[in-house]
Amino acid sequence: MQADAIIVGGSFAGLSAAMQLARGQRPIVVIDAGQPRNRFADASHGFFGLDGATPATIRSTALEQLGHYPTVRIIEGEATQADAQEGGFAVRLTNGETATGRKLILATGLRDELPDLPGLVERWGKTVIHCPYCHGYEYRNRNLGVLATGPMSPHQASIIPDWGPTTYFTQGTFTPDDEQRALLERRGVTLETTPVVEILGDAPAITGVRLADGRVIELEALFLGPRSHMASSLAEQLGCAFEEGPAGAVVQVDDFKQTSVPGVYAAGDMSNKMQNATFASASGVMAGVSVHRALMLET
């Protein structure tokens, strides 16, 4: 039986979209590979009413709640192909199963590209972190660092002093311009131009970073803004338009999360230029409500 909507992605955005459609009594299919972007984090902070809960706990609770709605079908698996067909869309999974639906919501997220630096990967989401609003409070009043990864890094470094004494590591590449340098000086940020070559300490803890000249700078958390890429090729397969965000391409959507392809919507980090759990969930709500409205207008 064809569903009214297929949702690919079962994290904050996809499950938020699913809840709206479930409560609208629409038959939907949620396909989830179980690899959310936030799986490396121990806690989700700043999320309304759930501050400090683990992303896995929030997700499992949402799945349990969706299970009470009889029109929801959840498929555990990876969607690898999506095609437009008469009356809607077909999504194929690696196990050979195919789901069909009138509308399609993509909530497949992003994949982070981390710097190739010894000691970084095993600390990602714990003491090597990206968002001070999500994780900064837990490292308040400690020595903090910002590792340059792109043009937005000086801006990130200017924010972090609200949580603790900050050193900005330019990596010899992303040196602040005069205006940025003046702001960093006003904010009390220490500028370090010698590249970081290693993160030190008993992982996941950090005691400091080693520089290329052998010096060690003591710190307890390191912020960085990784480049990001689509975690799935489905949007590209369908011909969705993209636009450049601060850290990489995102799917182009209108205010109702409709992509450039009629009937295809995108939600979460893959469509948001500003990204955190709250923004992801909110965009999922908008996608779900928009799809419900579109289905209603077609009847």
C-alpha positions as CSV (number, residue, x, y, z in Angstrom):
1,M,0.0,0.0,0.0
2,Q,1.3,3.5,-0.9
3,A,1.8,5.8,2.1
4,D,0.9,9.4,2.1
5,A,4.5,10.3,2.9
6,I,7.9,8.7,3.2
7,I,10.3,10.2,5.7
8,V,13.9,9.2,5.3
9,G,15.8,9.9,8.5
10,G,14.8,9.1,12.0
11,S,16.5,11.7,14.2
12,F,15.3,15.0,15.6
13,A,14.0,16.4,12.2
14,G,12.6,13.3,10.7
15,L,10.7,12.1,13.9
16,S,9.4,15.6,14.5
17,A,7.9,15.6,10.9
18,A,6.5,12.1,11.5
19,M,4.7,13.2,14.7
20,Q,2.8,15.9,12.9
21,L,1.7,13.5,10.1
22,A,0.9,10.8,12.6
23,R,-1.4,13.1,14.6
24,G,-3.0,14.1,11.3
25,Q,-3.9,10.3,10.9
26,R,-1.8,10.0,7.7
27,P,-0.3,6.7,6.8
28,I,3.5,7.3,6.7
29,V,6.7,5.3,6.5
30,V,9.8,6.3,8.4
31,I,13.1,4.9,7.1
32,D,16.1,5.2,9.4
33,A,19.6,3.8,9.2
34,G,20.4,4.6,12.9
35,Q,23.4,6.8,12.1
36,P,22.4,10.3,13.3
37,R,25.0,13.1,13.1
38,N,24.8,13.7,16.9
39,R,25.6,10.0,17.8
40,F,29.0,11.1,19.1
41,A,27.6,13.4,21.7
42,D,27.0,12.3,25.3
43,A,24.3,14.8,25.9
44,S,22.0,17.2,24.1
45,H,22.0,20.5,25.9
46,G,19.7,23.5,25.4
47,F,16.9,21.4,24.0
48,F,13.6,22.6,25.5
49,G,12.5,20.4,28.4
50,L,15.3,17.8,27.8
51,D,18.5,19.6,28.7
52,G,21.2,17.0,29.4
53,A,19.4,14.0,27.9
54,T,21.4,11.9,25.5
55,P,20.5,12.1,21.9
56,A,19.9,8.4,21.9
57,T,17.4,8.7,24.7
58,I,15.5,11.5,23.0
59,R,15.4,9.5,19.8
60,S,14.3,6.3,21.4
61,T,11.6,8.1,23.4
62,A,10.3,9.7,20.2
63,L,10.2,6.3,18.4
64,E,8.3,4.7,21.3
65,Q,5.8,7.5,21.2
66,L,5.3,7.3,17.5
67,G,4.7,3.6,17.9
68,H,1.4,4.3,19.6
69,Y,0.0,5.8,16.3
70,P,-1.4,3.1,14.1
71,T,-0.7,4.9,10.8
72,V,3.1,4.9,11.4
73,R,5.4,2.2,10.0
74,I,9.1,2.4,10.9
75,I,11.7,0.6,8.8
76,E,15.2,0.1,10.1
77,G,17.5,0.3,7.1
78,E,19.5,2.5,4.8
79,A,17.7,4.2,1.8
80,T,20.1,4.2,-1.2
81,Q,17.9,5.2,-4.1
82,A,14.9,7.6,-4.6
83,D,13.0,8.1,-7.8
84,A,9.9,10.1,-8.8
85,Q,7.2,7.9,-10.2
86,E,3.5,8.3,-11.2
87,G,1.6,9.5,-8.1
88,G,4.6,10.1,-5.9
89,F,8.0,8.5,-5.1
90,A,9.7,5.2,-4.6
91,V,12.6,4.8,-2.1
92,R,14.7,1.6,-2.2
93,L,16.7,0.2,0.7
94,T,19.9,-1.8,0.8
95,N,17.9,-4.9,1.9
96,G,15.9,-4.8,-1.4
97,E,12.7,-3.4,0.1
98,T,10.9,-0.5,-1.6
99,A,8.7,2.1,0.0
100,T,6.3,4.2,-2.0
101,G,4.6,7.4,-1.0
102,R,2.8,10.5,-2.4
103,K,5.2,12.9,-0.7
104,L,8.8,12.6,0.4
105,I,10.6,14.2,3.3
106,L,14.3,14.0,3.4
107,A,15.9,14.3,6.8
108,T,19.1,12.5,6.1
109,G,21.4,15.0,7.8
110,L,25.0,15.9,7.3
111,R,28.4,14.2,7.7
112,D,31.2,16.1,9.4
113,E,34.6,16.3,7.8
114,L,37.1,16.4,10.7
115,P,40.6,17.7,10.5
116,D,43.3,15.0,10.2
117,L,44.9,15.5,13.6
118,P,46.1,12.8,16.0
119,G,43.8,12.5,19.0
120,L,40.9,14.3,17.5
121,V,38.4,11.7,16.3
122,E,38.2,9.8,19.6
123,R,37.3,13.0,21.4
124,W,34.8,14.3,18.9
125,G,31.5,15.2,20.6
126,K,33.0,15.0,24.0
127,T,35.9,17.4,24.6
128,V,36.4,18.3,20.9
129,I,33.2,20.1,20.2
130,H,31.5,22.5,17.8
131,C,28.8,24.5,19.6
132,P,29.3,26.5,22.8
133,Y,25.5,26.7,23.4
134,C,25.3,22.9,23.3
135,H,28.4,22.0,25.2
136,G,30.2,25.2,26.5
137,Y,28.6,25.4,29.9
138,E,30.1,22.0,30.9
139,Y,33.6,23.5,30.3
140,R,33.0,27.0,31.8
141,N,35.9,28.8,33.4
142,R,38.5,26.4,32.0
143,N,41.2,26.9,29.4
144,L,39.6,26.6,26.0
145,G,40.8,26.5,22.4
146,V,39.4,27.1,19.0
147,L,41.0,25.3,16.1
148,A,40.7,27.1,12.8
149,T,39.0,25.1,10.0
150,G,37.5,27.8,7.8
151,P,36.7,31.5,7.3
152,M,34.1,31.4,10.1
153,S,36.7,30.3,12.7
154,P,37.6,33.8,13.8
155,H,34.0,34.5,14.5
156,Q,33.7,31.3,16.5
157,A,36.8,32.3,18.5
158,S,35.2,35.6,19.3
159,I,32.3,33.9,21.0
160,I,34.0,31.4,23.2
161,P,35.5,33.8,25.8
162,D,32.0,34.0,27.4
163,W,32.7,30.4,28.6
164,G,36.4,30.6,29.5
165,P,39.9,31.9,28.6
166,T,40.4,31.2,24.9
167,T,43.3,30.6,22.5
168,Y,42.6,30.8,18.8
169,F,44.8,28.4,16.8
170,T,45.0,29.8,13.2
171,Q,46.7,26.6,11.9
172,G,48.8,29.1,9.8
173,T,45.8,29.3,7.4
174,F,42.8,31.2,8.7
175,T,44.5,34.3,10.1
176,P,42.0,37.0,11.2
177,D,41.9,40.2,9.2
178,D,42.4,43.6,10.9
179,E,38.7,43.9,12.0
180,Q,38.6,40.4,13.3
181,R,41.9,40.8,15.1
182,A,40.6,43.9,16.8
183,L,37.5,42.1,18.0
184,L,39.5,39.1,19.3
185,E,41.8,41.5,21.2
186,R,38.8,43.2,22.8
187,R,37.5,39.8,23.8
188,G,40.8,38.8,25.3
189,V,41.5,35.9,22.9
190,T,45.1,34.8,22.6
191,L,46.2,34.3,19.0
192,E,48.5,31.4,18.2
193,T,49.8,31.0,14.7
194,T,52.0,27.9,15.1
195,P,49.9,24.9,14.0
196,V,48.5,22.3,16.5
197,V,49.9,18.9,15.6
198,E,48.5,16.7,18.4
199,I,45.9,16.6,21.1
200,L,47.2,15.4,24.5
201,G,45.6,13.6,27.4
202,D,43.9,10.4,28.3
203,A,41.0,10.4,25.8
204,P,38.3,11.5,25.9
205,A,39.8,14.1,28.3
206,I,42.2,16.8,27.0
207,T,45.1,18.2,29.0
208,G,46.5,20.3,26.1
209,V,47.7,20.5,22.5
210,R,51.2,20.1,21.1
211,L,52.3,22.7,18.6
212,A,54.6,22.1,15.6
213,D,57.5,23.8,17.4
214,G,57.2,21.4,20.4
215,R,55.4,23.8,22.8
216,V,52.4,22.5,24.7
217,I,49.4,24.7,25.4
218,E,47.2,23.6,28.3
219,L,43.5,23.4,27.7
220,E,40.5,21.2,28.6
221,A,38.2,21.6,25.6
222,L,38.8,22.4,21.9
223,F,36.1,24.0,19.7
224,L,36.1,23.7,15.9
225,G,33.6,24.1,13.1
226,P,34.0,21.1,10.7
227,R,33.2,21.2,7.0
228,S,30.0,19.2,6.3
229,H,28.7,17.1,3.5
230,M,25.4,15.4,2.7
231,A,25.2,12.2,4.6
232,S,23.0,10.7,1.8
233,S,22.9,11.2,-2.0
234,L,19.1,11.0,-2.2
235,A,18.7,14.8,-2.6
236,E,21.2,14.9,-5.5
237,Q,19.6,11.8,-7.1
238,L,16.2,13.6,-7.1
239,G,17.7,16.8,-8.6
240,C,17.2,19.0,-5.6
241,A,18.9,22.4,-5.8
242,F,21.6,23.2,-3.3
243,E,23.0,26.4,-1.8
244,E,26.2,27.2,0.1
245,G,26.0,27.4,3.9
246,P,28.7,28.5,6.4
247,A,30.2,25.0,6.5
248,G,29.1,23.4,3.2
249,A,26.2,22.9,0.9
250,V,22.7,22.5,2.1
251,V,19.5,21.7,0.3
252,Q,17.6,24.8,-0.9
253,V,14.1,25.0,0.6
254,D,11.4,27.6,0.9
255,D,9.8,28.8,4.1
256,F,7.7,25.6,4.1
257,K,10.7,23.2,3.6
258,Q,9.7,22.5,0.0
259,T,12.7,21.8,-2.2
260,S,13.1,22.7,-5.8
261,V,11.5,19.3,-6.7
262,P,7.7,19.3,-6.4
263,G,6.6,16.9,-3.6
264,V,10.0,16.6,-2.0
265,Y,10.7,18.4,1.3
266,A,13.9,18.6,3.3
267,A,14.3,19.2,7.0
268,G,17.0,19.3,9.7
269,D,20.7,20.0,9.3
270,M,20.7,19.2,5.6
271,S,18.4,22.2,4.9
272,N,19.4,24.5,7.7
273,K,22.3,27.0,7.5
274,M,22.1,27.3,11.3
275,Q,22.2,23.9,12.9
276,N,21.4,22.5,16.3
277,A,18.9,20.0,17.8
278,T,16.2,22.7,18.3
279,F,16.5,24.1,14.8
280,A,16.4,20.5,13.4
281,S,13.3,19.6,15.3
282,A,11.5,22.8,14.4
283,S,12.2,22.4,10.7
284,G,10.9,18.8,10.9
285,V,7.6,20.2,12.4
286,M,7.4,22.6,9.5
287,A,8.0,19.9,6.9
288,G,5.4,17.6,8.5
289,V,2.8,20.3,8.7
290,S,3.5,21.5,5.1
291,V,3.2,18.0,3.7
292,H,-0.1,17.5,5.6
293,R,-1.4,20.7,4.1
294,A,-0.2,19.7,0.6
295,L,-2.0,16.3,0.9
296,M,-5.1,18.0,2.1
297,L,-5.2,20.3,-0.8
298,E,-4.9,17.4,-3.2
299,T,-8.0,15.6,-1.9
